[in-house]
Amino acid sequence: MTGIKITLTIRESVIEFLDTIIYKVPTSPGLRVLRTRVYFKPTDTHQLLHANSFHPKHTPKGILKSQLIRFRRISTTKMDYEDAYSTLYATLKI
């Protein structure tokens, strides 16, 4: 029987939590702002429902749309959002 493995990583300016990275950005001397972006775990295979599955045709489109909405909500900056959706599109092209 195997147990659960828990790893503690301590870092000063970034932390991963579920599907989000929370990081600090310096804005002026002594001040920092928290920002967020999408976190893809190293084991994430980016698999979505196949477009040729026997689901209704609107279902795969809805999944793609919901992923893009989720990426937008998580990402603080436009650049972070663009990084997340380019990762998704690169996976879908394969």
N, C-alpha and C positions, 0 to 999 in steps of 0.2 A: 504494500500500500504506500502510495506517495503522498506527501504532504504539500502544503502550499508554500511556495518560496516567496519571501518578501525581501525586497532590496530597498535600503535607505540610501538616497543620494542627496547630499547637501550641496547646494550651489547658491551663490550670492545674488544672481540677477535673473534666473529663469527657473521655472518649475513646470512640469507636465502634469496635467490632471485630466483624466478621462480623454476626451478628444480635443483638449485645449492646451496651448502653451501660454503661460502668463509670464511676461518679461518686463523688466524695467528699462526705461529709456531716459537718459539724463536730458533735462530741458534747459537748465541754467545751473550755475554753481550751487551745489548743495540740494538741488531739487531733482526729483525723478518722477516719471509718470508711468503707471502700469498700462500695458497694452496686451492684447490677446491675438492669437492666430490659431489656425487649425493645426492639430498635432496628429500625424499619422504614425502609429506604432510601427516598429521595425517588422512586426509579423503581419501587418496589414497587407492584404493581397488586392485591395481595391475591386473586389468582385461585387457586381450589381446583378440584378435580374437580367438575363439575356433577352434581347429584343425579339428573338424568334421563339420565345417560350409560349406556352398555351394560355397565357394571361391575356386579358383584354388589352387592346393596343394602347390605351391611355395609361396603363400601369407603368410600363418602362419609362415613358415620358415623365410621368409624375414622380418617379424615383429620382430621375436626373434633376428635375426642377427642385425637388425637396433638398437634394444635396447642395445645389447652388445657393438656395436660400439659407441653409444651415451654415455654409461657408461664409456667407455675407454677414450673418448675425454674429458669428464668432470672431471674425477678423476686424480689428480696430482700424487698420489702414487699407487703402486700396491695393497697395503692393502685396500685402499679406493675402488678401482675397485673390488676387491674380495668381500668386504662387500656388494657392490651394486648387483653384479651378484648372490651372495648367497641368498640375499633377493628375487630376481626374481625367482631363481630355487626353493626355498622353497615354493613360492606361486604356481608355476606350478605343483609341486608334489601333491598338495591337490586335 
